[in-house]
Amino acid sequence: MDAKIKSKNSFNKQAADYDASDYSKYPRECYPYVLKAVSDIKFNRVLDLGCGTGVILEEIGRRNGEAELFGLDLSENMILQAEWRLSADAELSVGDAEELPYEDDSFDLVCCVESFHHYPNPKKALSEIQRVLRKDGIFLLCDTWARSPLRQLMNIFISFSSDGDVHIYSENEINELFSAAGFDVLSWELITAHAYLSVGKKR
């Protein structure tokens, strides 16, 4: 089964209870680090890619009431949860990271928290992120991480996952993907035992 279909099916099933479930345990650990990084960035329009139930967008809105908030997720049920949470405070869409439904140069900031490892074509997704960011715009990526050789072993078996996982990336792999997509890597750091935070700037 296609990884996107697996991801959509899995998150549609998880959506109603996601925020209080074990599925969101590791993402919840990352949120304070992501929000701290966001607080150091100047922006007016932000896109949360793989926005899930809208937790990150809600917190960004609380801290920056002037910002225009946008969220996109492959899962219809996740978007329904985000709409319930955010009401009219954000423009939310069901969509694919590899085909973003936004015009060129639309955002100052794109965030992607714990969804990048689900993307079958990361180069296409990064190309789209680069396209919708304005010049000098910031891409903030937080995603799953594991030490070598555990990471390599996980990547061998990850295709058998029913949740649509595709690949867990090393620091070098992320840096190379960023550079090839037209981003300067500003930072890469481990923030928890299971996740890293990388910041790129559009050239």
Salt bridges, closest charged atoms under 4 A:
ASP19 OD2 - ARG85 NH2 2.39
ASP40 OD2 - LYS36 NZ 3.04
GLU58 OE2 - ARG62 NH2 3.45
GLU58 OE1 - ARG85 NH1 3.10
GLU59 OE2 - ARG62 NH1 2.67
GLU59 OE1 - ARG63 NH2 3.78
GLU68 OE1 - ARG45 NH1 3.05
GLU76 OE2 - LYS8 NZ 3.53
ASP96 OD2 - LYS4 NZ 2.69
GLU98 OE1 - LYS4 NZ 3.05
ASP104 OD1 - ARG131 NH1 2.82
ASP105 OD1 - LYS202 NZ 3.43
ASP108 OD1 - ARG134 NH1 3.00
GLU128 OE2 - ARG131 NE 2.91
ASP136 OD1 - LYS135 NZ 3.71
ASP143 OD1 - HIS117 ND1 2.97
ASP165 OD1 - HIS117 NE2 3.25
ASP165 OD1 - HIS118 NE2 3.54
GLU173 OE2 - HIS167 NE2 3.33
ASP184 OD1 - ARG203 NE 2.88
